[in-house]
Amino acid sequence: MNKLLIFFAAGCLGALANSLAVWLFGYYSITSSLGVSIAPTLSADWLYPRIVWGGLWGLLFILPMLQSRLLLKGAVLSLFPTAVQLFVVFPMMAHKGVAGLDLGLLTPLVVLFFNWVWGVVAALAIKAGK
């Protein structure tokens, strides 16, 4: 149970870092300079569900793989929320096309990067919590 709490909290922290990165990239027009239309407003309504989902994704750290390579594990696990975002959320829920390509051609790479931030920060938080 203790491990699950650490994994959930680490996932939440990773989601906070991810969300701040997404917001900052939008705020400073980095995403738009890449031709990607992702520039959310920083608000509790936008942030809260992202943090909760990040915590739930953090539970993937329970999987028994790459235990001695935690940063690599975080990077690999970040592929799961990336796949869901690109192939479920964007096309089916947000109606932004497969892989969010309606938001720009580099959207998949941008999403991959932001979720990598989640995975690495969550892994570092787990490492710090041990």
N, C-alpha and C positions, 0 to 999 in steps of 0.2 A: 504494500500500500504506500509506503514511504517513497519508493522509487516512482510510482505513478504520479504522486503529488509533485515530485521534483520534475518529472518529464512534462507534466501539464504546465507548471509554473515556467519552466524553461521555454516551452512552446509559446506561452503568452508573452514572455519577454522578447522572444524572436519575432513574434507578430508585431509587437510595438516598434521594434527596430525596422522591420519590413515596412510598416505603415508610415513611419516617419521618413524613410527613404523614398517611398512612393510619393508622399506629399511634397518633400523637398525637391525632388526631380521635377514635379509638376510646377511647383512654386517658382523655381528658377528656370523654367522653360527648357529643361534638358530633354524631357521626353518629346516635347513638340519640335525641338531642333533635330530629333531623330525621326521625325515624321510620325510619332505615336501620340494619339489623342488620349492620354491618361494624365489628368491633372485634377485630382480630387481636392475638395475643400476639407481642411482639418476640422472635424466636428466630432462630438461624442457619438452621434448617430452613425457616422461612418466608421469610427474607430472601434467602438465596443464589439460589434459582431466579428470584426477582424481579429481582435485579441482572443475572443472565446474560441473561434475556429483555429487560431494558431495554437492555443492550448490543447485542443483536441488532436490536431495534427502532431503535436509534441508527444502524444502517447505512442506514436510509431517508434520512438526510441527504445521501447521495450523489446523490439525485434532483436533476436540474438545474432547480430552480424556486425562485423567490423568493430568489436568492442574495444580493441586497443587503438583504433584509428577513429576517434570520435569526430574530428573535423570532417574527415572523409565521409563518415556515416551521416553527418548533418547535410553534407552536399548531396549525397545519394538520396536521402529521405526527402530532400526538397523537391525532387522530381515528382513525388506523388501529388502534392498540392498544385504543382505546375501543370501536370497532366489534367487534373480536375478543372483547373481554371481555364485551360486552353480548349478542352474537348467536352466540357459539360457546362460550366458557368457561362462562358462567352457565347457559344452557339445556341444553347437551349434556354438559358435564363435571361441573359442580357441582349440576345439577338444581335450580336456583334460579329457573326460569322465564325467559321471554324478557326480556332487558334486566335480569335480576336482580330483577324486580318482586316476587318472593317475599321479598326482603330489605327491601322498602319502596318506596313509590311514587317517592321522590326518588332512588333508587339510580342511575338513568342520569345525573342531574345531578352526583351525588357522584363517580361514576366519571369523568365528563367533566372535572370540576375536578381530580381527582388526576392524571389523565393529562396535563392541561394543565401541571401542575407539572412532570411529567417532561419535556415538550417544551420548556418555557421554560428549565429548568435545563440540559438538554442543549445547547440553543442558546447559552446563556451560556458554557458550558464550551468549546464549539467556538470561539466568538468569542475567548475568553481564550487558546485554544491556537494561534491564528493569529499 
